[in-house]
Amino acid sequence: MISLTVTNREGETRDIEVAEGLSLMETLRNAGFDEIEALCGGGCACATCHVYVEGDAAAALEPLSPDEDDLLDAADARDSRSRLSCQIHCEPSMSGLHVTIAPEA
């Protein structure tokens, strides 16, 4: 199992265990984080699954695609930790990742 720490928009933090293979967006929604709207269903078309990734495991994530980078450019709260959770696939190398759900746009 992959262990993640997630902070919601209220500042509440909890650890979750996730299975390999799902996107981070699916994982967060399945774990009850309703702030992840994912209006496009994970198609990298809306940026409503914007999160911040931190910790040593962030370096192991797949790099930003040009499409993800373009969508994040339009996000008001983008910073150096910004990613779209629909574009991150859960893999063992990301165990220990800290994810914070970005403010609503």
For each residue, the residues with C-beta under 8 A, 3 or more apart:
1: 17 18 19
2: 17 18 19 20 90 91 92 94 95
3: 15 16 17 18 95 96
4: 15 16 17 18 27 94 95 96 97 98 99
5: 13 14 15 16 55 96 97 98 99
6: 13 14 15 16 28 31 33 98 99 100 101
7: 11 12 13 98 99 100 101
8: 11 12 13 33 35 101
9: 35 101 103 104
10:
11: 7 8
12: 7 8
13: 5 6 7 8
14: 5 6
15: 3 4 5 6
16: 3 4 5 6 27 31
17: 1 2 3 4
18: 1 2 3 4 22 27 31 90
19: 1 2 22 90
20: 2 90 91 92
21: 89 90
22: 18 19 26 27 30 89 90
23: 26 27 42 85 86 87 88 89 90
24: 27 28 51 85 86 88 89 90 99
25: 28 29 36 38 42 49 84 85 86 88
26: 22 23 29 30 42
27: 4 16 18 22 23 24 30 31 85 90
28: 6 24 25 31 33 36 49 51 85 99 101
29: 25 26 32 33 34 36 38
30: 22 26 27
31: 6 16 18 27 28
32: 29
33: 6 8 28 29 36 101
34: 29
35: 8 9 101 104
36: 25 28 29 33 48 49 51 85 101
37: 46 48 49
38: 25 29 41 42 46 48 49 85 86
39: 46 48
40: 43 44 45 46 48 86
41: 38
42: 23 25 26 38 49 86
43: 40 46 86
44: 40 65 67 68 71 84 86 87
45: 40 71
46: 37 38 39 40 43 49 71
47: 50 71 72 74 75 84 105
48: 36 37 38 39 40 105
49: 25 28 36 37 38 42 46 84 85 86
50: 47 72 75 77 78 82 83 84 85 101 102 105
51: 24 28 36 82 83 84 85 99 100 101 102
52: 79 81 82 83 99 100 102
53: 58 61 81 83 88 97 98 99
54: 58 81 97 98 99 100
55: 5 58 96 97 98
56: 59 96
57: 60 61 93 94 95 96 97
58: 53 54 55 61 81 97
59: 56
60: 57 91 93 94
61: 53 57 58 83 88 94 97
62: 87 88 89
63:
64: 68 69 72 83 87
65: 44 68 69 87
66: 69 70
67: 44 70 71
68: 44 64 65 71 72 83 84 87
69: 64 65 66 72 73
70: 66 67 73 74
71: 44 45 46 47 67 68 74 75 84
72: 47 50 64 68 69 75 78 82 83 84
73: 69 70 78
74: 47 70 71
75: 47 50 71 72 78 82 102 105
76: 103 105
77: 50 82 102 103 105
78: 50 72 73 75 82
79: 52 82
80:
81: 52 53 54 58 100
82: 50 51 52 72 75 77 78 79 102
83: 50 51 52 53 61 64 68 72 87 88
84: 25 44 47 49 50 51 68 71 72 87 88
85: 23 24 25 27 28 36 38 49 50 51 88 99
86: 23 24 25 38 40 42 43 44 49
87: 23 44 62 64 65 68 83 84
88: 23 24 25 53 61 62 83 84 85 94
89: 21 22 23 24 62
90: 2 18 19 20 21 22 23 24 27 94
91: 2 20 60 94
92: 2 20 95
93: 57 60
94: 2 4 57 60 61 88 90 91 97
95: 2 3 4 57 92
96: 3 4 5 55 56 57
97: 4 5 53 54 55 57 58 61 94
98: 4 5 6 7 53 54 55
99: 4 5 6 7 24 28 51 52 53 54 85
100: 6 7 51 52 54 81
101: 6 7 8 9 28 33 35 36 50 51
102: 50 51 52 75 77 82 105
103: 9 76 77
104: 9 35
105: 47 48 50 75 76 77 102
